[in-house]
């Protein structure tokens, strides 16, 4: 199994409760539900991006280099 990196996520109580209900409905833990939702969002984003170099996933977010 791949190593997982823990991190703290602060959520408003109403969102946390909604995620709890959704996770219970899907028979998942809240952590697994959040991971599932994030993976689905990444897949959808990848499908929506125009084709191009995908070696650096952060490149699409990096600011453009200044013109000289």
N, C-alpha and C positions, 0 to 999 in steps of 0.2 A: 504494500500500500504506500502511496506517495506521502511524503512528509507534509504536514499541514502547519501553517503559520498562524498562531493565535493572535487575535487582536481584540481590542475593546470596541464595542459598537453601542453608542447611546441612542436610544429610540424613545419617542414620546410614548407614554403609557397606552394611549388609544391604538397606536400602530402596533405595539407589542401584543396587545390583546387580540387584535385582528390576525396577526401572524400566528398566535397561539391557536386560534380557532381553525385557521386554514391548515396548519400543520396537523392538528387532530383529525380534521376531515380527510386529509391525505395519508393518515397513519405514519407521519414523520415527526421527528423532533423539530423544535423551532430552528435549531442550528441547521439541520438537514434541509428544512424548508427554505431558509434564507440562501443556502448554497445552491439549491435547485433553481430558485428564482434568479440568482445572479448568473448562473450558467446559461439559463434560457435567454436572459437579456444580452449576454455576450454573443451567443449564437445569432440572435436576431440582428444585432449590430453588425456582425461580420457579414451577414447576408445583404444588409442594406448598403454597405460600403462599396464604392466602385472598385473594380479589380485593379490591383497594383502590387507593389512590393509589400510583403507581409512579414519581412524578417524582424522588424522592430515595431512591436505593437504600440509603443509609446510615441512613435514618430508622428502619428496622425494628431496627437495632442500637443506636440512640440510647436512653439512659435516658428514661423518662417525665418530664415536667415535674412539679415538686412541686405538690401541691394547695394552694390558698390558702384 
